[in-house]
Amino acid sequence: MLKPVKLEQNGEWLAGVRHRLSPNRDDRPDPGDISLLVIHGISLPPKRYGGGYVDQLFLNTLDPEEHPYFTDIAGKPVSAHVFIDRQGKVTQYVPFSQRAWHAGQSGFQGRSCCNDFSIGIELEGCDDQPYTSDQYEQLVAITRLLQAQWPAIEKQHIVGHCHIAPGRKTDPGPAFDWDYYFSFIA
């Protein structure tokens, strides 16, 4: 059974999870304007899990010599608020009140710069391999907490990276079961 997640009193951090503060963050233009949840998929190198490489990417410590794929991404300033690994272990890199650098060039409902008003959650995975039940369990729990804290994150304001950066991004991919996930979300 996974450890239940909850928000700390200040609403900045999840309680009872691993915290690693990414340098790839800054202030939101309007901290009260959190109205979008973006779900991503990531594996480093592609289709390989574990190894701590996502941590290293978000903390700017990824060694480009470790794998040929890393040559192109090492040193790129990216982060997410939360990462959920294949076993459902949760790591938070950016406090929710701050802007994580997860969406890149993006747009949602006529607004650009989705990082300004969104929370980004990365699931360890890839487009064509199913995500785990532990990941869905944690994602649902975290989503419910975020919706309670920021009511503007309604079901129709929960999207994949593919939805806000079409043609550029495909994650979380067709293997992500939106119907299953949304069956637990109000």
C-alpha positions as CSV (number, residue, x, y, z in Angstrom):
1,M,0.0,0.0,0.0
2,L,1.3,3.4,-0.9
3,K,1.8,6.1,1.7
4,P,-1.1,8.7,1.4
5,V,-0.1,12.1,0.2
6,K,-1.3,15.4,1.6
7,L,-0.4,19.1,1.4
8,E,1.6,20.8,4.0
9,Q,-0.3,23.6,5.8
10,N,1.2,26.3,3.6
11,G,0.0,24.5,0.4
12,E,3.5,24.9,-1.1
13,W,4.7,21.3,-0.7
14,L,3.3,17.8,-0.5
15,A,3.9,16.3,2.9
16,G,5.5,12.9,3.3
17,V,7.3,12.8,0.0
18,R,10.9,13.4,-1.1
19,H,11.8,17.0,-1.7
20,R,14.6,18.1,-4.0
21,L,14.6,21.8,-4.8
22,S,15.3,22.4,-8.5
23,P,17.1,25.6,-9.5
24,N,14.9,25.6,-12.6
25,R,12.0,27.6,-11.2
26,D,11.0,31.2,-10.7
27,D,8.2,33.4,-9.5
28,R,4.8,33.2,-11.2
29,P,3.5,36.4,-12.7
30,D,0.3,35.9,-10.6
31,P,0.7,33.3,-7.9
32,G,-3.1,33.2,-7.4
33,D,-3.6,32.2,-11.0
34,I,-3.1,28.4,-10.8
35,S,-5.8,26.9,-13.1
36,L,-4.2,24.1,-15.2
37,L,-2.7,20.7,-14.5
38,V,-0.4,19.3,-17.1
39,I,0.5,15.6,-17.1
40,H,3.8,14.5,-18.7
41,G,5.6,11.3,-19.3
42,I,9.4,11.0,-19.1
43,S,12.0,8.3,-19.2
44,L,15.8,8.8,-19.3
45,P,17.2,7.4,-21.5
46,P,14.0,6.9,-23.5
47,K,12.0,3.7,-22.4
48,R,14.5,3.0,-19.6
49,Y,13.4,3.5,-16.0
50,G,15.2,4.1,-12.7
51,G,18.8,5.3,-12.5
52,G,18.1,8.7,-11.1
53,Y,18.5,10.5,-14.4
54,V,15.2,12.5,-14.1
55,D,16.5,13.8,-10.7
56,Q,19.8,14.8,-12.3
57,L,18.0,16.5,-15.3
58,F,15.8,18.6,-13.0
59,L,18.8,19.4,-10.7
60,N,21.1,20.3,-13.6
61,T,23.6,17.5,-12.7
62,L,23.0,15.2,-15.7
63,D,26.3,14.0,-17.1
64,P,26.2,14.0,-20.9
65,E,28.8,11.3,-21.0
66,E,26.5,8.8,-19.3
67,H,24.4,8.1,-22.4
68,P,24.4,9.5,-26.0
69,Y,20.8,10.7,-25.5
70,F,22.0,13.0,-22.7
71,T,24.2,15.0,-24.9
72,D,21.2,16.9,-26.3
73,I,19.4,17.5,-23.0
74,A,22.1,17.9,-20.4
75,G,22.2,21.5,-19.2
76,K,18.7,22.4,-20.5
77,P,16.9,24.2,-17.6
78,V,13.8,22.1,-17.1
79,S,11.8,21.0,-14.1
80,A,8.4,19.8,-13.0
81,H,6.6,20.4,-9.8
82,V,6.2,16.6,-9.1
83,F,7.6,13.4,-10.5
84,I,6.0,10.0,-9.9
85,D,8.2,6.9,-10.6
86,R,7.0,3.5,-11.7
87,Q,6.6,2.3,-8.1
88,G,4.5,5.4,-7.1
89,K,7.3,7.1,-5.2
90,V,6.7,10.9,-5.3
91,T,9.4,13.6,-5.5
92,Q,8.6,17.3,-5.5
93,Y,11.0,19.7,-7.1
94,V,9.3,23.0,-7.1
95,P,6.8,24.5,-4.6
96,F,3.4,24.9,-6.2
97,S,3.4,28.7,-5.7
98,Q,6.4,29.0,-8.0
99,R,6.7,28.4,-11.8
100,A,8.3,25.1,-12.8
101,W,9.8,25.0,-16.3
102,H,7.8,22.0,-17.7
103,A,5.6,23.1,-20.6
104,G,7.9,25.1,-22.8
105,Q,6.3,26.9,-25.7
106,S,2.6,26.1,-25.1
107,G,-0.9,27.3,-25.1
108,F,-4.3,26.5,-23.6
109,Q,-7.7,28.1,-24.3
110,G,-6.1,31.2,-25.9
111,R,-3.5,31.7,-23.3
112,S,0.2,31.2,-24.0
113,C,3.1,30.4,-21.6
114,C,1.3,27.6,-19.7
115,N,4.1,27.5,-17.1
116,D,2.7,30.8,-15.7
117,F,-0.6,29.2,-14.6
118,S,-0.1,25.5,-14.4
119,I,1.3,22.7,-12.3
120,G,3.3,20.1,-14.0
121,I,3.4,16.4,-13.0
122,E,5.8,14.0,-14.7
123,L,5.1,10.3,-14.7
124,E,8.0,8.0,-15.3
125,G,7.1,6.3,-18.6
126,C,6.8,6.7,-22.3
127,D,4.1,7.1,-24.9
128,D,3.6,3.5,-25.8
129,Q,4.1,1.6,-22.5
130,P,1.3,1.4,-19.9
131,Y,1.7,3.4,-16.7
132,T,1.5,1.5,-13.5
133,S,-1.4,1.3,-11.0
134,D,0.8,2.8,-8.3
135,Q,1.4,5.8,-10.6
136,Y,-2.4,6.3,-11.2
137,E,-3.1,5.9,-7.5
138,Q,-0.6,8.7,-6.6
139,L,-1.6,10.9,-9.5
140,V,-5.3,10.7,-8.5
141,A,-4.5,11.5,-4.9
142,I,-2.3,14.4,-5.8
143,T,-4.9,15.7,-8.3
144,R,-7.6,15.7,-5.7
145,L,-5.4,17.7,-3.3
146,L,-4.5,20.2,-6.0
147,Q,-8.2,20.6,-7.0
148,A,-9.1,21.2,-3.3
149,Q,-6.4,23.9,-3.0
150,W,-6.9,25.5,-6.4
151,P,-10.6,25.0,-7.5
152,A,-9.9,26.4,-10.9
153,I,-8.2,23.1,-11.8
154,E,-11.4,21.5,-12.9
155,K,-11.5,18.3,-14.9
156,Q,-11.5,20.2,-18.2
157,H,-8.4,22.0,-17.0
158,I,-6.4,18.8,-16.7
159,V,-4.4,18.0,-19.9
160,G,-1.4,16.3,-21.3
161,H,1.7,18.0,-22.6
162,C,0.5,16.8,-26.0
163,H,-2.6,19.0,-25.7
164,I,-0.8,22.3,-24.9
165,A,2.1,21.7,-27.3
166,P,0.6,19.7,-30.2
167,G,3.0,18.8,-32.9
168,R,5.9,19.4,-30.5
169,K,5.1,17.0,-27.7
170,T,3.3,13.7,-27.5
171,D,3.4,12.8,-23.8
172,P,1.9,11.3,-21.8
173,G,1.1,9.4,-25.0
174,P,-1.6,6.9,-26.1
175,A,-0.6,4.5,-23.3
176,F,-2.0,6.9,-20.7
177,D,-5.5,5.9,-19.8
178,W,-7.4,9.1,-19.6
179,D,-10.8,7.4,-19.1
180,Y,-9.5,5.4,-16.2
181,Y,-7.8,8.4,-14.6
182,F,-10.8,10.7,-15.1
183,S,-13.1,8.1,-13.5
184,F,-11.6,9.0,-10.2
185,I,-11.6,12.8,-10.7
186,A,-14.5,15.1,-10.0
